[in-house]
Amino acid sequence: MWHERKRIEGWHAAAEAGDSDAMLHLAHAVKHSDPVEAEHWLRSAADLGNLEAVHKLGLLLWHRGRHADGEEFVQRAALGGYQDAIATMGQFCERRGDFEGADAWFCKVVADDDYSS
């Protein structure tokens, strides 16, 4: 427990100094106990251009019932090339019954994956 507190303190200090990776770690550490703080750190990291944070912020909002806001952030990360977000967009389309849209997003994951190999 002591080590976890020290780790969180370290992430907090680094996040306050503008480290977007520390912001991500901190958001993950507090997401269950303090979702408002988690959202704050994800927004801060997203504002710094961290696409993983943009994606995770979108998921957080979506899971909190703010589907339109959540999807907007996920799409932003997907358009930035973040692979997990591209796959999530495919899943969002599938849930809505937009199988053509889902196929387009899923094909992009495959195409981007083939390109990076």
N, C-alpha and C positions, 0 to 999 in steps of 0.2 A: 504494500500500500504506500509506504514512504517513497519507494522508487517511482511509483506512478505519479504521485504528487510532484516530485522533483522534475519528472519528465514534462508534465503539464506546465509547471512553472517555466521551464526552459522554452517550451513552445510558445507560451504566452509572451515571454520577453522577445523572442524572435519575431513573433507575429506583430507585436507592437512596433518593432523596428522595420516592418514592411516585408518580411519573408513570407511569400505566398504559400510555400510548402508547409511552413509551420502553421499557417492559418488553416490549411487543410487538415493537418494532424489534430489541431486543437478543436476544430469543428467536429471531427469524427469522435474525439474523446468525450465531448459534452453533448452530443446530439440527443441522447436519451434523457439525460438529466436536465438539460437546458436548451431546448430546440431554438429558442429565440437567440441565444448566444451563438449557437451553431450557424444559424442563418446569417448573423452578423459577420462571422468570420468567412463564411463562404462568399458572401457579397463582397467583402473586402478583397479576397483573393481573386474573385471574378473581375472586379474593377481593375485589378493589376494585369488582367489578360490571361489568367490561369484557366485553360479550357477544362481541366478536370474539375475545378471548382465551379465553373459555369454549369457543367453537366450535373454535378452533385447538388447544386443549388436548385436546379430544375427538378430533380428527383425529390428533393426535400419538399419543395412547394407542391408538387404533384401529389405526393403522399399525404400532405396536409389538406388536400381537397381543393387546392388552387390550380386546377388542371391547365387552364389556359396560360397562366403565368409560368407554370412549370414547363409546359411544352415549349413555350417561347425561349426559355433559357436552354433547354436541351437542344432545340433546333439551332440556336446560336453556336453552341459547342460543336454540333454536327457539321454545320456549314464551315466551321473553322478547321474541320478535319479530324476531330477527336473521335476515334473509332467506337468507343463504348456509346457515345452519344448518337452516332449514326445508327447503330443497332437498336438503341432505345427508340429512336424515331420510327424505325420499322415496326417495333412492337406497339407504339402508340397508334400508328396507322392501322395495324391489324386489329387492335381493340375496337376501333371505330368502324371496322368493316371496310376500310379503304385498302383493299388487297393490292390494287395497282400501285398506290403510294408505298405500301409496305414493301412490295417487290422492288421498287426503285431504290429505296433506302438499303435493303438487304443486298441488292446487286452492287451498290456502291461500296459496302463493306468488303465484299468479295473482290471487287475491282481494285480497291485501295490496298487490300491485303496482297493480291497478286503483284501489284506494282512494287510493293516494298520488299518482296522476296528476292 
